Amino acid sequence: MVNELTRPAVQQFIREHEQDDVRELVLKTREVEGVPSSIIANQIACRRKAREKLPLWYNTEGIVYPPTINLEQASSEITAQFKYDVLAKKIHPPFTLQAGTAVDLTGGFGVDSFFLSTLFNQFHYVESNAELFEIARHNHRQLGNKNITHHCTTAEEFLQTFPDTINVVYLDPSRRTSGNKKVVRLGDCLPDVTALLPALLEKSPLVLIKTSPLLDIQRGLNELSSVSDVFVVSVANECKEVLFFCRSGFSDEPVIHAVNLLSTDTDFTFSIREEKESAVEFSKPLTYLYEPNASLMKAGAFKCIASRFGLFKLHKNTHLYTSEKACEDFPGRIFRLNSVLGAEQIQKLFPSKRVNILCRNYPLSPDALKKKFNLRDGGTDYLIAATGPAKKYLMAAWRIK
């Protein structure tokens, strides 16, 4: 199908009809230039998604897209570039990379393979799905790559037959079963990286594993060995993936990095030991309120973030922080408190009835508060509902970061 989709007339139709309703296209048209309209519709839908997620692919002539689910599972360019940066910084000395060999054992659509391949002299893409294999191989050529060797086989078969030394292994195990059911345990993914990891670390000194943002980090650490670093990666405050960086023979405590790309937040690095040993004090709401970014929340830096920045926490289970003086470099949102409200004051303080509602450890959800006080989303004001050290608070605030 790659050959059919890359014919000039088909490519032109896809570009010219990029904004069309793909459902109408399928209903009204049986085929386009001999290609079933359902396949054309998928290409159009995926091309629209690629415009923001994969601008290099979007702006390159002759790109072929996979089924929608495979595009959704693929890394974005910005997260693929981040993995490149991780390897470039973590492997010393850097010049040895250009002489090295790396493998992506779960190549998929090939986004990570493309970016990581630029670090190495030789790069091997491995994918057992013949359709994805053909698409990725074609696209890599369209993108101008010349050092990726493509293998249509399983990760296990490749490892058994590949004779050379591997400097870095990368893999992103599939988080769906044969019945297309999502799983979150690493042991339930394909391939089973928990069973494969010992063999990987014998074959290569470095293994980078991409996992779901839903994966519990402590469970991941329990399932994996030799983890030296964990990267919790968000893009514009939306958690996208968790990366486990494994070094052969490493047995110390891993370092956890909370990263928020496309934001002004600085990376926050800590250890589980630091989090356990950090002391935190509690306070009623003061002049400034702080909400950690998505990566910090996922990473579980609930006490050490307060200790590191000299902040008070509202409550043990309320992940909001407060201070009298502004802490401008806090990695997350910062609010200035206007007033603590009684229920009878809300209608007066928000006469337009438009407000952004934030609930943390509070018995009512934002939707329930909107219904209770007849409010709507919008505007620049915030209503923050949270449990404090002694009582529950409704607070009017505005965002300063």
C-alpha positions as CSV (number, residue, x, y, z in Angstrom):
1,M,0.0,0.0,0.0
2,V,3.0,2.3,0.5
3,N,3.6,2.4,-3.3
4,E,-0.1,3.3,-4.0
5,L,-0.2,6.0,-1.4
6,T,3.0,7.7,-2.6
7,R,1.7,8.1,-6.2
8,P,1.8,11.9,-7.0
9,A,-2.0,12.1,-7.7
10,V,-2.8,10.4,-4.4
11,Q,-0.4,12.6,-2.4
12,Q,-1.9,15.7,-4.1
13,F,-5.5,14.6,-3.2
14,I,-4.5,14.1,0.5
15,R,-2.9,17.6,0.7
16,E,-5.8,19.3,-1.1
17,H,-8.4,17.7,1.0
18,E,-6.6,17.9,4.4
19,Q,-9.5,20.0,5.9
20,D,-12.3,17.8,4.6
21,D,-14.7,15.9,6.8
22,V,-13.2,12.4,6.4
23,R,-16.5,10.7,7.4
24,E,-18.3,12.4,4.4
25,L,-15.4,11.4,2.2
26,V,-15.9,7.7,3.1
27,L,-19.6,7.9,2.7
28,K,-19.5,9.7,-0.7
29,T,-16.4,8.2,-2.3
30,R,-15.6,4.5,-2.7
31,E,-12.0,5.0,-3.8
32,V,-9.5,7.7,-4.8
33,E,-7.1,6.9,-7.6
34,G,-7.7,3.2,-7.0
35,V,-7.0,3.5,-3.2
36,P,-10.0,2.7,-0.9
37,S,-11.4,5.9,0.6
38,S,-11.1,4.6,4.1
39,I,-7.4,4.4,3.7
40,I,-7.3,7.9,2.2
41,A,-9.4,9.2,5.1
42,N,-6.9,7.7,7.6
43,Q,-4.0,9.5,5.8
44,I,-5.9,12.8,5.9
45,A,-6.7,12.4,9.6
46,C,-3.2,11.4,10.6
47,R,-1.7,14.2,8.5
48,R,-3.8,16.7,10.4
49,K,-2.5,15.2,13.7
50,A,1.1,15.4,12.4
51,R,0.9,19.1,11.8
52,E,1.6,19.8,15.5
53,K,2.9,16.5,16.7
54,L,5.4,15.8,13.9
55,P,6.0,19.0,11.9
56,L,9.0,17.5,10.1
57,W,6.9,14.6,8.8
58,Y,4.1,17.0,8.0
59,N,6.3,19.2,5.9
60,T,8.1,16.4,4.1
61,E,6.8,15.3,0.7
62,G,5.7,11.7,0.2
63,I,5.2,10.8,3.9
64,V,2.9,7.8,4.6
65,Y,1.0,7.5,7.9
66,P,0.1,4.4,9.8
67,P,-3.2,3.5,11.3
68,T,-4.4,6.2,13.8
69,I,-3.7,4.1,16.9
70,N,0.0,3.7,15.9
71,L,0.3,7.5,15.3
72,E,-1.2,8.2,18.7
73,Q,1.3,5.8,20.4
74,A,4.2,7.3,18.6
75,S,6.5,9.9,20.3
76,S,6.1,13.5,19.3
77,E,9.1,15.3,17.8
78,I,9.7,17.2,21.0
79,T,9.7,14.1,23.2
80,A,11.9,12.2,20.7
81,Q,14.3,15.2,20.7
82,F,14.3,15.0,24.5
83,K,15.5,11.3,24.4
84,Y,18.2,12.4,22.0
85,D,19.3,15.0,24.6
86,V,19.2,12.5,27.4
87,L,21.6,10.1,25.6
88,A,23.8,12.9,24.4
89,K,24.3,14.1,28.0
90,K,24.3,10.8,29.8
91,I,26.9,9.0,27.7
92,H,30.5,10.1,28.1
93,P,32.6,11.0,26.4
94,P,30.2,12.2,23.7
95,F,32.5,11.6,20.8
96,T,32.3,7.8,21.3
97,L,28.6,7.9,20.3
98,Q,29.4,8.7,16.6
99,A,31.4,5.5,16.4
100,G,28.7,3.4,18.2
101,T,25.8,1.2,17.4
102,A,22.3,1.5,18.8
103,V,19.1,-0.4,18.4
104,D,15.4,0.5,18.7
105,L,13.8,-2.9,19.4
106,T,10.2,-1.6,19.1
107,G,10.5,0.7,16.1
108,G,6.8,1.4,15.4
109,F,6.2,4.5,13.3
110,G,9.9,5.2,13.6
111,V,10.0,8.7,15.2
112,D,12.3,7.9,18.1
113,S,14.5,5.8,15.7
114,F,14.9,8.8,13.4
115,F,16.1,11.2,16.1
116,L,18.2,8.7,18.0
117,S,20.0,7.5,14.9
118,T,21.7,10.9,14.4
119,L,23.8,10.1,17.5
120,F,25.3,6.9,16.2
121,N,27.3,5.6,13.3
122,Q,25.0,2.6,12.9
123,F,21.4,2.3,14.0
124,H,19.0,-0.7,13.8
125,Y,15.3,-0.3,13.6
126,V,13.4,-3.5,14.6
127,E,9.6,-4.0,14.1
128,S,7.6,-7.2,13.7
129,N,4.6,-5.5,12.2
130,A,5.2,-5.7,8.4
131,E,2.9,-2.7,7.6
132,L,4.6,-0.4,10.2
133,F,8.0,-1.7,9.0
134,E,7.4,-0.7,5.4
135,I,5.9,2.7,6.4
136,A,8.8,3.5,8.7
137,R,11.5,2.4,6.2
138,H,9.9,4.5,3.4
139,N,9.5,7.6,5.7
140,H,13.1,7.4,6.9
141,R,14.3,7.5,3.3
142,Q,12.0,10.4,2.6
143,L,13.4,12.2,5.6
144,G,16.9,11.7,4.3
145,N,18.2,9.2,6.8
146,K,21.1,7.0,5.6
147,N,22.3,5.1,8.6
148,I,19.3,3.2,9.8
149,T,19.1,-0.5,8.9
150,H,15.6,-1.9,9.1
151,H,14.7,-5.4,10.4
152,C,11.2,-6.9,10.1
153,T,11.4,-9.3,13.1
154,T,10.7,-9.5,16.8
155,A,13.0,-8.0,19.5
156,E,13.8,-11.5,20.8
157,E,14.7,-12.9,17.4
158,F,16.9,-9.8,16.6
159,L,18.8,-10.2,19.9
160,Q,19.4,-13.9,19.3
161,T,20.9,-13.4,15.8
162,F,22.6,-10.0,16.0
163,P,26.4,-10.7,16.4
164,D,27.8,-7.2,17.0
165,T,28.3,-5.1,20.1
166,I,25.4,-2.7,20.9
167,N,26.2,0.5,22.8
168,V,22.6,1.5,23.5
169,V,19.3,-0.3,23.4
170,Y,16.0,1.6,23.2
171,L,12.5,0.2,23.5
172,D,9.0,1.3,23.9
173,P,7.0,-1.9,24.8
174,S,3.4,-2.0,23.5
175,R,0.9,-1.2,26.2
176,R,-2.0,-3.0,24.5
177,T,-2.8,-6.7,24.5
178,S,-3.8,-8.7,21.5
179,G,-7.4,-7.8,22.3
180,N,-6.4,-4.1,22.2
181,K,-6.9,-3.7,25.9
182,K,-4.6,-1.2,27.6
183,V,-2.2,-2.4,30.3
184,V,0.0,-0.5,32.7
185,R,2.3,-3.1,34.2
186,L,5.6,-3.5,32.4
187,G,5.3,-7.3,32.7
188,D,2.1,-7.2,30.7
189,C,3.6,-5.2,27.8
190,L,5.0,-6.6,24.6
191,P,7.8,-7.4,24.6
192,D,7.9,-8.2,28.3
193,V,10.8,-5.9,29.2
194,T,11.0,-7.2,32.7
195,A,11.9,-10.7,31.4
196,L,14.1,-9.3,28.6
197,L,16.1,-6.7,30.6
198,P,18.8,-9.1,32.0
199,A,19.6,-10.2,28.4
200,L,19.6,-6.6,27.2
201,L,22.1,-5.5,29.9
202,E,24.3,-8.4,28.9
203,K,24.2,-7.3,25.2
204,S,24.4,-3.5,25.9
205,P,25.7,-1.4,28.9
206,L,22.8,1.1,28.4
207,V,19.1,0.6,28.0
208,L,16.5,3.3,27.7
209,I,12.9,2.3,28.2
210,K,9.8,4.4,27.4
211,T,6.7,3.7,29.4
212,S,3.2,5.0,29.8
213,P,2.5,8.1,31.9
214,L,0.0,6.0,33.8
215,L,2.8,3.6,35.1
216,D,3.4,3.8,38.8
217,I,7.1,4.8,39.1
218,Q,7.7,2.7,42.2
219,R,6.1,-0.3,40.6
220,G,8.4,0.3,37.6
221,L,11.4,0.4,39.8
222,N,10.3,-2.8,41.5
223,E,9.9,-4.5,38.1
224,L,13.2,-3.3,36.6
225,S,16.8,-3.6,37.6
226,S,19.9,-1.3,37.2
227,V,17.8,1.9,36.9
228,S,20.1,4.9,37.3
229,D,17.6,7.6,36.2
230,V,13.9,8.1,35.8
231,F,12.6,10.9,33.6
232,V,9.0,12.1,34.0
233,V,8.4,14.0,30.8
234,S,5.5,16.5,30.4
235,V,4.8,18.8,27.4
236,A,3.1,22.1,28.3
237,N,2.1,20.6,31.7
238,E,0.6,17.4,30.2
239,C,2.5,14.2,31.3
240,K,3.4,12.3,28.2
241,E,5.8,9.5,29.2
242,V,8.1,8.1,31.9
243,L,11.6,7.0,30.9
244,F,13.7,4.5,32.8
245,F,17.5,4.7,32.0
246,C,19.3,1.5,33.0
247,R,23.1,1.0,33.3
248,S,24.6,-2.4,33.5
249,G,25.8,-3.1,37.0
250,F,24.2,0.0,38.6
251,S,22.8,-0.8,42.1
252,D,22.6,2.6,43.8
253,E,19.4,4.7,44.2
254,P,18.1,6.2,41.0
255,V,17.7,9.9,40.4
256,I,14.3,11.1,39.4
257,H,14.0,14.0,37.0
258,A,10.7,16.0,36.6
259,V,10.8,17.7,33.2
260,N,8.2,20.1,31.7
261,L,8.9,20.8,28.1
262,L,7.5,23.9,26.3
263,S,7.4,25.8,29.6
264,T,9.6,28.1,31.7
265,D,9.8,25.5,34.5
266,T,13.3,24.4,35.4
267,D,13.9,20.6,35.7
268,F,13.5,19.3,39.2
269,T,15.8,16.4,40.3
270,F,15.5,14.4,43.5
271,S,15.7,10.9,45.0
272,I,13.1,8.8,46.7
273,R,15.3,8.9,49.8
274,E,15.3,12.8,49.8
275,E,11.5,12.7,49.5
276,K,11.1,10.3,52.4
277,E,13.5,12.3,54.6
278,S,12.3,15.8,53.8
279,A,10.5,17.7,56.6
280,V,7.5,19.8,55.7
281,E,5.5,22.3,57.7
282,F,1.9,23.2,57.3
283,S,0.1,26.5,57.1
284,K,-3.1,28.2,56.4
285,P,-3.2,30.0,53.0
286,L,-0.7,32.9,52.8
287,T,-0.2,35.5,50.2
288,Y,1.0,33.1,47.4
289,L,-0.2,29.7,46.4
290,Y,1.7,27.2,44.3
291,E,0.6,24.2,42.3
292,P,3.4,21.8,41.1
293,N,3.5,21.0,37.4
294,A,2.3,17.6,36.1
295,S,5.7,16.0,36.1
296,L,6.3,16.9,39.8
297,M,2.9,15.5,40.7
298,K,3.6,12.3,38.8
299,A,7.1,12.0,40.2
300,G,5.7,12.3,43.8
301,A,8.0,15.2,44.9
302,F,5.4,16.3,47.5
303,K,7.6,17.0,50.5
304,C,11.0,17.8,49.0
305,I,9.5,20.5,46.7
306,A,8.3,22.3,49.8
307,S,11.7,21.8,51.6
308,R,13.7,22.8,48.6
309,F,11.8,26.1,47.9
310,G,11.1,27.0,51.6
311,L,7.3,26.6,51.2
312,F,4.5,25.5,53.5
313,K,2.1,22.8,52.5
314,L,-1.7,23.3,53.1
315,H,-2.3,19.7,54.2
316,K,-0.6,16.4,54.1
317,N,-2.9,15.3,51.3
318,T,-3.4,18.7,49.6
319,H,-0.7,19.2,47.0
320,L,-0.8,23.0,47.2
321,Y,1.9,25.1,48.8
322,T,2.0,28.6,50.2
323,S,4.3,31.4,51.2
324,E,4.3,35.0,52.3
325,K,7.0,36.0,49.8
326,A,6.8,35.1,46.1
327,C,9.0,32.1,44.9
328,E,9.1,33.1,41.2
329,D,11.2,30.1,40.0
330,F,8.8,27.5,41.4
331,P,8.2,24.8,38.7
332,G,4.4,25.1,38.3
333,R,1.6,27.6,38.5
334,I,1.8,30.5,41.0
335,F,-1.3,32.3,42.3
336,R,-1.7,35.5,44.4
337,L,-4.4,35.1,47.0
338,N,-7.1,37.8,46.8
339,S,-9.3,36.6,49.7
340,V,-10.7,33.6,51.6
341,L,-14.4,33.4,50.9
342,G,-17.5,32.3,52.6
343,A,-20.1,30.6,50.4
344,E,-22.3,33.7,50.5
345,Q,-19.5,35.9,49.0
346,I,-18.9,33.9,45.8
347,Q,-21.7,35.4,43.8
348,K,-20.6,39.0,44.7
349,L,-16.9,38.4,44.0
350,F,-17.6,36.8,40.6
351,P,-20.5,38.8,39.2
352,S,-19.8,37.6,35.6
353,K,-20.2,34.1,36.9
354,R,-17.1,33.2,34.9
355,V,-14.2,31.7,36.8
356,N,-11.5,29.0,36.6
357,I,-11.9,26.5,39.3
358,L,-9.1,24.4,40.9
359,C,-9.9,21.7,43.5
360,R,-7.3,20.0,45.6
361,N,-8.3,17.5,48.3
362,Y,-11.8,19.0,48.5
363,P,-15.1,17.1,48.8
364,L,-16.6,18.8,45.7
365,S,-15.4,18.6,42.2
366,P,-15.1,21.7,39.9
367,D,-18.3,20.7,38.1
368,A,-20.1,20.3,41.4
369,L,-18.9,23.8,42.5
370,K,-20.0,25.3,39.2
371,K,-23.4,23.8,39.7
372,K,-23.7,24.8,43.3
373,F,-22.8,28.4,42.8
374,N,-24.1,28.8,39.2
375,L,-20.7,29.4,37.7
376,R,-19.2,28.9,34.3
377,D,-15.6,28.4,33.0
378,G,-13.7,31.4,31.7
379,G,-12.3,34.7,32.6
380,T,-9.0,35.4,34.4
381,D,-10.1,34.9,38.1
382,Y,-9.6,31.6,39.9
383,L,-11.6,29.9,42.6
384,I,-9.3,27.6,44.5
385,A,-11.0,25.0,46.8
386,A,-8.7,23.1,49.1
387,T,-8.4,21.4,52.5
388,G,-6.0,23.2,54.8
389,P,-4.4,22.3,58.2
390,A,-7.6,22.9,60.2
391,K,-10.4,23.5,57.7
392,K,-11.5,23.7,54.1
393,Y,-11.0,26.8,52.1
394,L,-12.7,28.6,49.2
395,M,-10.1,31.1,47.9
396,A,-10.3,33.8,45.3
397,A,-7.0,34.3,43.5
398,W,-5.4,35.3,40.2
399,R,-2.6,33.6,38.4
400,I,0.8,35.3,38.1
401,K,2.7,32.4,36.4
